[in-house]
Structures are given as C-alpha cells and as structure tokens.
Amino acid sequence: MALGPARTDGGDGLVADDPYRVMAEQFPDATVLLIDPDLRFQLVTGAGPRDGLVRPDQFLGRTVLELAPAGQAETLAGHYRAALAGERRQFMTPGWRDPSRTWLVDAVPVHGPQGVVGGVMVFCRDVTERNRADMALRDSRRQLAEAQRIARIGSWEWEPATNRVTWSQELYRIVGVDPGGELGVESAIGFVHPDDRALLQEAMARIVDDPAPFAFELRAVRPDGVVRTLLARGEGIRDDSGRVVRVIGTNQDITEAKQAEEERRRLLARLYEALEGQQQRLAADLHDEHVQALAAIALKVDRVRLRLERGEPAAAYDLLGEVRGDLGDELVGLRRTIAALRPLVLDQRGLEAAVRELAHATGDHALLEHCEVSVDLGDQPLDPAVETAVFRVVQQALANVEQHAAARRLRVALRRQGAMVVLDVEDDGRGFDLVEAEVVPGQGGFGLVSMRERVQAIGGRLTVTTRQGGGTRLQARVPAEAAL
C-alpha cells in the first residue's frame, strides 16, 4: 500500500502525516526523505529544503530510479529495498548534483500499526567537511608519529586526579614494550632506572603545585635489560580554577648523543694530553733550540771580548757580524714559536681592533641592519691568556650570529669592570632552545661547551640568555689576570 502525502489509512501502511512532518523538519543537519514501497518519494523536508538546497516538488511523487544518477540508481534502490525488507542500512554515497560531496545515508524501516514495513525513512547528511577533517586528523597523527619516530621523541600525559598515564606509540617503542592497556603511575615509573626514580618522583610531586616546565635526564631500563638515556620534559596544565589537571611532556632518546658526548670527553682528554705533550715539546724546543742558540751567541760575544782585549779588532768585527746574523735567525725562530701559541692579530693589531674587525665583518657577512661595537679596556694591559680567551669567545659568538641567528641588530661590548673584563654579545635573532643545546651536546650546541670551558679555564664565567624567537645574549666575565 502506498504512502499518502498527509494522511493515515488505518492499515499496515504509513503516511506522511503532520507528526512525521513536524518531527522531520526539526533535524538541524539532515535532509529527511520518506520513501514508499514503490521507491517513490512521499516526503522531503529537513535541512535541505530549509536551506534552499533541495526543492521538494522536484522529488515528490517520483521514484529513486527516475531521479538518481544512472551510476547510483540501482545501488540506492538495493539499499532501500533491503530497508523495506526490515534491514536498517547505513552507507556513503556521492552527491547527485556535486559528486565531489560525500553524503552519509541512514535508511530506517518504518513499521505500520500491524508491524508491517510500510516505507523507509531516509536521513541524509553532507559529511564532506567532516570526512576531510577526519582525513586531515589522520594525516596529522601519522605525520606526528613519523616525526616522533625520526626524532626518537615519545610523548606522554599524566592525570594527577586518576594517576592515569598515556604514552604515544614511539614512547612504547623507546622503552621496548608493546602498546596496549592503560598505564598507571607506578607501572610507568617501573621502567625508570632505580637510581633515577627519586628524581622523577620529586618532579611529579612538585609539578602538581607548580606547573612550570621541567627538563632533566633519566635512564629507562627496557625489558631486555638495555638501558636508554632519555631527556624528559614536561609542564602542568591548569583548569579555570588554577588546579593542575594534566601534565604533558616528552621523552627524547638521547642515548647515542650521550655516547657521543662521552666519546667527545674521551677525545678531549686525549687532546689535553696532546696539549700537555705539546707544551713539553715546546719546553724542549725552547731548551734545545732557543736556549742553545742564545748560549752559542753568548760564547761568540765572549770571543769578541777576548779579541778586543788582544788587540784584534778585525777578528772581533767578523765575530760581531756572525753574532748579528745569529740574532736575526733567533728572532725569526722566536716569532715562529710565539705565533704557534697566540693569534697573531692580537699582537699585530691589539684586542680592541681585532674585536671591532670581527664584529664589522660579521655585520657585512650577515647583512645586519645595525652593528654596534664598544670597547673600553682602560690603559692597563690585559693578561695575554685573557686576551686570547676573549678573542676566541668573540670569534665563536659572532660565528653563531652569522650562521644561525638570522638577526638584524648586533651589539658587542667589551669593558673592564674593576678586576674583571666583561664581554657582551647580543643579537635580536631567532634564539634557540638553551636546555637542549646544553643538555644534549652535539645537537645544535653552537660551541657553548668549548666557550664555557675556555672561560672557566682562566677563572671566568659564561652565561647565555636566549629564547626561541627572542634573540640571544652571551656574557663572559673573566679576570683581567688569568687564574691559571
């Protein structure tokens, strides 16, 4: 029995009476269709007609096979016939007018008073944007997972109220366990090396009251006994009342970086041994070459004195010529030795001129808009070791500005402050992550370790203030007389 447009027949068939129509018209995001057993449209209402996207008079009284595109008609008819047989169907289908749109269709059997299916109520929703958003979300999650895998960074989240811990797939891989099931705080801490658990527990206890970011190293023990070194970072998230409700963070596997740092330290120790050997060789060279040469010159001077006492001026004159030649050779040798110990530019032009030259060269190479240099060292000369250390720090700091900062402005100030010499190098460039540069050596460290070691070697102190996007300021404070 067919469905009428606005009536009920009292039998097993259903009609599109007013209650159906009123209910269907209230759907905010769905176009509602009522289809009779002949696949004929008896009702078209809801979002489509209300938004002007569908004209009911183009559908009413006509069948699905008449209106649907040829490539979709039989498929749609099959779904609706199944619904007429009592089976609910839900499926996706392209738009009729715009095949680029995707519609979610829900076909629900409509039973009459006697329980017989008398029609199909069809709810159609345009889910194109939702599908695109879902696809973008899936792509974003895939890209995040790939980025975490490449960077060997796993993310985590902890809810203090429930003690529930959530790990990303990469963090499971780093720790060497299969994903699955929920983690509690105790089970998560169980993967931490026993010697490092107190550090983690202390950080967790603090962050519940103080959500400020933290960063420290800890070791994780995998089920196979392999120990991995992780750089743990986290920060608390407050709700509107100021209570910390979540703690989010990352664990980066820095095992290889730590091994590389240990290797660097080993090589540095060897370097120091080599430098010690070089100093020993230098002492030997000074003794075997320069001292011996000066001793030989002294003997010739004694011979000159003897010739003069004997009244042999011609012989004395010849010896003086030899002494002059020997002194010239020795002067060349001493200059060569000195050049090996100290940058020649400091002797040739002085520290102030060398710093100004370096800064202006950096300004030219980095295309800076403004480069300010001020030097005020007073009249007292600096310890040569201090001059060399300051010069090397300026070299490295300005190399960082040129190569990494992308700055527009640079300020270099070198001044004597009491018994100290203070160097400031400041730029307005992109800055960097100081924690990573210092905690993870070799990962964009910008020469911080070598600069700090050089400054500390003469009793000074190096500080760096920076933030990403906020520029960098480096300050070195060293004694005017090196504390060697």
C-alpha positions as CSV (number, residue, x, y, z in Angstrom):
1,M,0.0,0.0,0.0
2,A,1.4,3.4,-1.0
3,L,2.0,6.2,1.5
4,G,-0.1,9.3,1.1
5,P,1.3,12.8,1.4
6,A,-0.6,13.8,4.6
7,R,-3.0,11.1,5.8
8,T,-3.2,7.7,7.6
9,D,-5.2,4.8,6.2
10,G,-5.6,2.8,9.4
11,G,-4.0,-0.3,8.0
12,D,-0.4,-1.6,7.8
13,G,0.7,1.3,5.5
14,L,2.1,4.5,6.9
15,V,1.5,8.0,5.7
16,A,3.5,11.3,5.9
17,D,1.1,12.9,8.3
18,D,1.7,16.0,10.3
19,P,3.6,14.5,13.3
20,Y,6.1,12.9,10.9
21,R,6.5,16.1,9.0
22,V,6.9,18.3,12.2
23,M,9.5,15.9,13.6
24,A,11.5,15.7,10.4
25,E,11.5,19.4,9.9
26,Q,13.4,19.9,13.2
27,F,16.5,18.0,12.1
28,P,19.3,20.7,12.0
29,D,21.8,18.9,9.8
30,A,19.9,16.2,7.9
31,T,17.6,16.1,4.9
32,V,14.8,13.7,5.7
33,L,13.1,11.6,3.0
34,L,10.1,9.3,3.2
35,I,10.0,6.6,0.5
36,D,7.1,4.2,-0.1
37,P,7.3,0.5,-1.2
38,D,7.4,1.6,-4.8
39,L,10.6,3.6,-4.0
40,R,8.5,6.8,-4.6
41,F,9.3,10.0,-2.6
42,Q,6.4,10.9,-0.3
43,L,8.2,13.4,2.0
44,V,11.2,15.7,1.5
45,T,12.0,18.0,4.5
46,G,14.6,19.0,7.0
47,A,17.9,20.9,6.3
48,G,17.9,20.6,2.5
49,P,14.6,22.4,1.8
50,R,15.1,24.7,4.7
51,D,18.5,25.9,3.4
52,G,17.2,26.1,-0.1
53,L,19.4,23.3,-1.4
54,V,16.5,21.0,-2.3
55,R,13.1,21.7,-3.8
56,P,10.6,19.1,-2.6
57,D,8.4,19.5,-5.7
58,Q,11.2,18.0,-7.8
59,F,11.1,14.8,-5.7
60,L,7.5,14.2,-4.5
61,G,5.7,11.5,-6.5
62,R,8.8,10.4,-8.4
63,T,10.9,7.3,-7.8
64,V,14.6,6.8,-6.8
65,L,15.2,5.1,-10.2
66,E,13.9,8.2,-12.0
67,L,15.9,10.8,-10.1
68,A,19.2,9.2,-9.1
69,P,22.2,9.4,-11.5
70,A,22.5,6.3,-13.7
71,G,25.6,5.1,-11.9
72,Q,24.0,5.2,-8.5
73,A,20.3,4.4,-9.1
74,E,20.5,0.6,-8.8
75,T,22.8,0.7,-5.8
76,L,20.5,3.1,-3.9
77,A,17.4,1.1,-4.9
78,G,19.1,-2.0,-3.5
79,H,19.7,-0.3,-0.1
80,Y,16.1,0.9,0.1
81,R,14.7,-2.4,-0.9
82,A,16.7,-4.0,1.9
83,A,15.3,-1.4,4.3
84,L,11.8,-2.2,3.1
85,A,12.5,-5.8,3.9
86,G,13.2,-4.7,7.5
87,E,17.0,-4.2,7.4
88,R,18.5,-0.9,8.5
89,R,21.1,0.3,6.1
90,Q,23.8,3.0,6.5
91,F,26.2,3.9,3.7
92,M,28.2,6.6,2.0
93,T,27.3,7.9,-1.5
94,P,28.4,10.7,-3.7
95,G,26.2,13.8,-4.1
96,W,23.8,13.7,-7.0
97,R,24.4,17.3,-8.2
98,D,28.0,17.5,-7.0
99,P,29.8,14.1,-6.9
100,S,32.7,15.7,-5.0
101,R,30.5,15.9,-2.0
102,T,30.0,12.9,0.3
103,W,26.7,12.0,1.9
104,L,26.1,9.7,4.8
105,V,22.7,8.0,4.3
106,D,20.8,6.2,7.1
107,A,17.8,4.2,5.8
108,V,15.4,3.1,8.6
109,P,12.5,0.8,8.0
110,V,9.1,2.4,9.1
111,H,6.7,-0.1,10.6
112,G,2.9,0.3,10.5
113,P,0.4,-0.5,13.3
114,Q,0.5,-4.2,12.4
115,G,4.2,-4.4,12.3
116,V,4.5,-4.5,8.6
117,V,7.1,-2.2,7.0
118,G,5.2,0.4,5.0
119,G,8.1,2.6,4.0
120,V,11.6,3.9,4.6
121,M,12.7,7.0,6.5
122,V,15.9,8.2,5.0
123,F,18.3,10.6,6.8
124,C,20.9,12.3,4.5
125,R,23.8,14.3,5.9
126,D,26.6,16.0,4.0
127,V,29.7,14.7,5.7
128,T,32.2,16.1,3.2
129,E,33.8,18.5,5.6
130,R,33.8,16.0,8.5
131,N,35.5,13.4,6.3
132,R,38.1,16.0,5.2
133,A,38.7,16.9,8.9
134,D,38.9,13.2,9.8
135,M,41.4,12.7,7.0
136,A,43.4,15.7,8.0
137,L,43.4,14.5,11.6
138,R,44.6,11.1,10.5
139,D,47.3,12.6,8.3
140,S,48.4,14.9,11.2
141,R,48.6,11.9,13.6
142,R,50.6,9.9,11.0
143,Q,53.0,12.8,10.5
144,L,53.3,13.3,14.2
145,A,54.1,9.6,14.7
146,E,56.6,9.7,11.9
147,A,58.2,12.9,13.3
148,Q,58.4,11.3,16.7
149,R,60.0,8.2,15.2
150,I,62.6,10.2,13.3
151,A,63.4,12.4,16.3
152,R,63.1,9.5,18.7
153,I,60.8,11.5,20.9
154,G,57.8,9.9,22.6
155,S,55.0,12.0,24.2
156,W,53.1,11.3,27.4
157,E,50.3,12.6,29.5
158,W,49.5,12.2,33.2
159,E,46.3,12.9,35.0
160,P,47.1,13.5,38.7
161,A,43.5,13.0,39.8
162,T,43.3,9.5,38.4
163,N,47.0,8.7,38.1
164,R,46.3,7.6,34.6
165,V,49.3,7.7,32.2
166,T,49.1,7.8,28.4
167,W,52.0,7.1,26.1
168,S,52.5,7.6,22.4
169,Q,53.4,4.7,20.2
170,E,57.0,6.0,19.9
171,L,57.5,6.1,23.7
172,Y,56.4,2.4,23.9
173,R,59.0,1.7,21.2
174,I,61.7,3.6,23.0
175,V,61.0,1.7,26.2
176,G,60.8,-1.6,24.3
177,V,57.3,-2.7,25.3
178,D,54.2,-3.5,23.2
179,P,51.4,-0.9,23.3
180,G,48.2,-2.0,25.0
181,G,46.2,-1.4,28.1
182,E,46.3,1.6,30.4
183,L,49.3,2.6,32.4
184,G,49.3,3.8,36.0
185,V,52.0,6.0,37.6
186,E,53.6,3.0,39.4
187,S,53.8,0.9,36.3
188,A,55.3,3.8,34.3
189,I,57.9,4.5,37.0
190,G,58.7,0.9,36.9
191,F,60.5,1.4,33.6
192,V,62.8,4.1,35.1
193,H,66.2,3.1,36.4
194,P,66.1,2.6,40.2
195,D,68.7,5.3,40.8
196,D,66.7,7.9,38.8
197,R,63.2,7.2,40.3
198,A,63.6,9.6,43.2
199,L,64.4,12.4,40.7
200,L,61.2,11.7,38.7
201,Q,59.0,11.4,41.8
202,E,60.3,14.7,43.1
203,A,59.4,16.4,39.8
204,M,56.0,14.8,39.8
205,A,55.3,15.9,43.4
206,R,56.4,19.5,42.6
207,I,54.5,20.0,39.3
208,V,51.1,19.2,41.0
209,D,51.5,22.6,42.8
210,D,53.9,24.3,40.4
211,P,53.2,23.7,36.6
212,A,56.4,25.4,35.5
213,P,58.3,23.4,32.8
214,F,61.0,21.0,33.8
215,A,63.8,19.2,31.9
216,F,66.2,16.6,33.2
217,E,67.9,13.4,32.1
218,L,66.9,9.9,33.4
219,R,67.6,6.3,32.4
220,A,64.9,3.8,31.3
221,V,65.5,0.1,31.6
222,R,63.9,-2.0,28.8
223,P,62.6,-5.5,29.5
224,D,65.7,-7.0,27.7
225,G,67.9,-5.1,30.2
226,V,69.2,-2.5,27.7
227,V,69.5,1.0,29.4
228,R,68.4,4.0,27.4
229,T,69.1,7.6,28.4
230,L,66.1,9.9,28.0
231,L,65.7,13.7,28.1
232,A,62.4,14.2,30.0
233,R,60.5,17.4,29.6
234,G,57.1,18.3,30.9
235,E,54.8,21.0,32.2
236,G,51.5,21.2,34.0
237,I,48.1,22.3,32.5
238,R,45.7,24.2,34.9
239,D,42.0,24.4,34.7
240,D,40.0,27.6,35.2
241,S,40.3,27.3,39.0
242,G,44.1,27.2,38.7
243,R,44.4,23.5,39.7
244,V,46.8,21.3,37.7
245,V,44.6,18.8,36.0
246,R,47.1,17.4,33.4
247,V,50.8,17.1,33.0
248,I,52.1,16.7,29.4
249,G,55.6,16.1,28.2
250,T,58.0,14.3,26.0
251,N,60.9,11.8,26.5
252,Q,63.6,12.0,23.9
253,D,66.0,9.1,23.5
254,I,69.5,10.7,23.7
255,T,71.4,7.5,24.3
256,E,73.5,7.9,21.1
257,A,74.0,11.6,21.9
258,K,75.3,10.8,25.4
259,Q,77.6,8.2,24.0
260,A,78.9,10.7,21.5
261,E,79.4,13.1,24.4
262,E,81.3,10.5,26.3
263,E,83.4,10.0,23.2
264,R,83.9,13.7,22.9
265,R,85.1,13.9,26.5
266,R,87.5,11.0,25.9
267,L,88.8,12.7,22.8
268,L,89.0,16.0,24.8
269,A,91.1,14.2,27.4
270,R,93.4,12.9,24.7
271,L,93.5,16.5,23.3
272,Y,94.6,17.8,26.7
273,E,97.2,15.1,26.9
274,A,98.3,16.1,23.5
275,L,98.4,19.7,24.5
276,E,100.4,18.7,27.6
277,G,102.8,16.9,25.3
278,Q,102.9,19.9,23.0
279,Q,103.9,22.1,26.0
280,Q,106.5,19.6,26.9
281,R,107.8,19.6,23.3
282,L,107.7,23.4,23.4
283,A,109.8,23.4,26.5
284,A,112.2,21.0,24.8
285,D,112.2,23.2,21.7
286,L,112.9,26.3,23.8
287,H,115.7,24.5,25.6
288,D,117.2,22.6,22.7
289,E,116.9,25.3,20.1
290,H,116.4,28.8,21.5
291,V,118.3,28.4,24.8
292,Q,121.1,26.6,23.0
293,A,121.2,29.2,20.3
294,L,121.4,32.0,22.8
295,A,124.1,30.2,24.7
296,A,126.1,29.9,21.4
297,I,125.6,33.6,20.8
298,A,126.8,34.3,24.3
299,L,130.0,32.3,23.7
300,K,130.6,34.4,20.5
301,V,130.2,37.6,22.5
302,D,132.9,36.3,24.9
303,R,135.1,35.6,22.0
304,V,134.6,39.1,20.7
305,R,135.6,40.5,24.1
306,L,138.8,38.3,24.0
307,R,139.7,39.5,20.5
308,L,139.3,43.1,21.6
309,E,141.5,42.5,24.7
310,R,144.2,41.0,22.5
311,G,144.0,44.0,20.1
312,E,142.4,42.1,17.2
313,P,139.6,44.4,16.2
314,A,139.3,42.9,12.7
315,A,138.6,39.4,14.1
316,A,136.3,40.9,16.7
317,Y,134.4,42.7,13.9
318,D,134.0,39.5,12.0
319,L,132.6,37.7,15.1
320,L,130.1,40.6,15.7
321,G,128.9,40.0,12.1
322,E,128.3,36.4,13.0
323,V,126.5,37.4,16.2
324,R,124.2,39.8,14.3
325,G,123.3,37.0,11.8
326,D,122.7,34.5,14.7
327,L,120.5,37.0,16.5
328,G,118.4,37.6,13.3
329,D,117.9,33.8,12.9
330,E,116.9,33.5,16.5
331,L,114.4,36.4,16.3
332,V,112.7,34.6,13.3
333,G,112.6,31.4,15.3
334,L,111.1,33.1,18.4
335,R,108.4,34.8,16.3
336,R,107.5,31.4,14.8
337,T,107.2,29.9,18.3
338,I,105.1,32.8,19.6
339,A,102.8,32.6,16.6
340,A,102.0,29.0,17.4
341,L,100.8,29.9,20.9
342,R,98.7,33.0,20.3
343,P,96.7,34.6,17.4
344,L,99.0,36.9,15.6
345,V,96.2,39.5,15.1
346,L,96.3,40.3,18.8
347,D,100.0,41.2,18.6
348,Q,99.7,42.9,15.3
349,R,96.6,45.0,15.9
350,G,95.6,44.5,19.6
351,L,92.4,43.1,21.1
352,E,90.2,46.2,20.6
353,A,91.0,46.4,16.9
354,A,90.6,42.6,16.5
355,V,87.1,42.7,18.1
356,R,86.0,45.6,16.1
357,E,87.2,44.0,12.9
358,L,85.4,40.7,13.7
359,A,82.1,42.5,14.6
360,H,82.1,44.6,11.4
361,A,83.0,41.6,9.3
362,T,80.0,39.7,10.8
363,G,77.7,42.7,10.1
364,D,78.8,42.6,6.5
365,H,78.5,38.9,6.0
366,A,75.2,38.6,7.9
367,L,73.7,41.7,6.2
368,L,72.9,43.3,9.5
369,E,70.9,46.5,9.6
370,H,72.8,47.7,12.7
371,C,76.1,46.7,14.3
372,E,77.2,48.5,17.5
373,V,80.7,47.9,19.0
374,S,82.0,49.5,22.1
375,V,85.4,48.7,23.7
376,D,86.7,50.3,26.9
377,L,89.6,48.4,28.4
378,G,91.4,51.3,30.0
379,D,95.1,51.8,30.0
380,Q,96.2,48.7,31.8
381,P,97.2,45.9,29.5
382,L,95.4,42.5,29.9
383,D,97.0,39.2,30.6
384,P,97.8,37.6,27.2
385,A,95.9,34.5,28.2
386,V,92.8,36.6,28.9
387,E,93.2,38.4,25.6
388,T,93.4,35.1,23.7
389,A,90.4,33.6,25.6
390,V,88.2,36.7,25.0
391,F,89.2,36.8,21.3
392,R,88.3,33.1,20.8
393,V,84.9,33.6,22.6
394,V,84.1,36.6,20.4
395,Q,85.1,34.6,17.3
396,Q,82.7,31.7,18.2
397,A,79.8,34.0,19.4
398,L,79.9,36.1,16.2
399,A,80.2,32.9,14.1
400,N,76.9,31.8,15.7
401,V,75.3,35.2,14.9
402,E,76.4,34.9,11.3
403,Q,75.5,31.3,10.7
404,H,72.4,30.7,12.9
405,A,70.8,33.9,14.4
406,A,69.1,35.5,11.3
407,A,69.4,38.7,13.2
408,R,69.0,42.3,12.1
409,R,70.8,44.0,15.0
410,L,74.1,43.1,16.8
411,R,75.7,44.7,19.9
412,V,79.2,43.8,21.0
413,A,80.5,45.5,24.2
414,L,83.9,44.8,25.8
415,R,84.8,46.7,29.0
416,R,86.9,46.5,32.1
417,Q,84.9,46.4,35.3
418,G,87.2,46.6,38.3
419,A,89.3,43.5,38.3
420,M,87.1,41.8,35.7
421,V,86.8,42.0,32.0
422,V,83.1,41.8,30.8
423,L,82.2,40.8,27.2
424,D,78.6,41.1,26.0
425,V,77.4,39.8,22.6
426,E,73.7,40.4,22.0
427,D,71.5,39.9,18.9
428,D,67.8,40.1,18.1
429,G,67.8,36.9,16.1
430,R,65.8,33.7,16.3
431,G,67.3,32.4,19.5
432,F,67.4,28.7,20.4
433,D,66.5,26.1,22.9
434,L,69.2,26.5,25.6
435,V,68.1,23.4,27.5
436,E,68.6,21.2,24.5
437,A,71.8,22.9,23.5
438,E,73.3,22.3,26.9
439,V,71.7,19.0,28.0
440,V,72.1,17.3,24.6
441,P,75.6,18.1,23.4
442,G,76.2,17.8,19.7
443,Q,72.5,18.8,18.9
444,G,73.0,22.4,17.8
445,G,75.2,23.3,20.8
446,F,76.6,26.4,19.0
447,G,80.1,26.0,20.6
448,L,78.7,26.6,24.1
449,V,80.7,23.9,25.7
450,S,84.0,25.0,24.2
451,M,83.4,28.6,25.0
452,R,82.4,27.8,28.6
453,E,85.4,25.5,29.1
454,R,87.7,28.2,27.7
455,V,86.3,30.9,30.0
456,Q,86.3,28.6,33.1
457,A,89.9,27.6,32.4
458,I,91.0,31.2,33.2
459,G,88.7,31.5,36.2
460,G,85.8,33.2,34.4
461,R,82.1,32.6,34.0
462,L,80.0,32.4,30.8
463,T,76.2,32.9,30.9
464,V,73.7,32.7,28.0
465,T,70.2,34.1,27.9
466,T,68.0,33.2,25.0
467,R,64.6,32.1,23.9
468,Q,63.3,31.0,20.6
469,G,62.2,34.0,18.6
470,G,63.6,36.4,21.2
471,G,67.2,36.8,20.5
472,T,70.3,35.8,22.4
473,R,72.7,37.5,24.9
474,L,76.0,36.0,25.8
475,Q,78.1,37.4,28.6
476,A,81.6,36.3,29.6
477,R,83.1,37.7,32.8
478,V,86.8,36.9,33.2
479,P,89.5,38.2,35.5
480,A,91.9,40.7,33.9
481,E,94.7,38.5,35.2
482,A,94.2,34.9,34.3
483,A,93.6,32.5,37.2
484,L,95.8,29.7,35.7
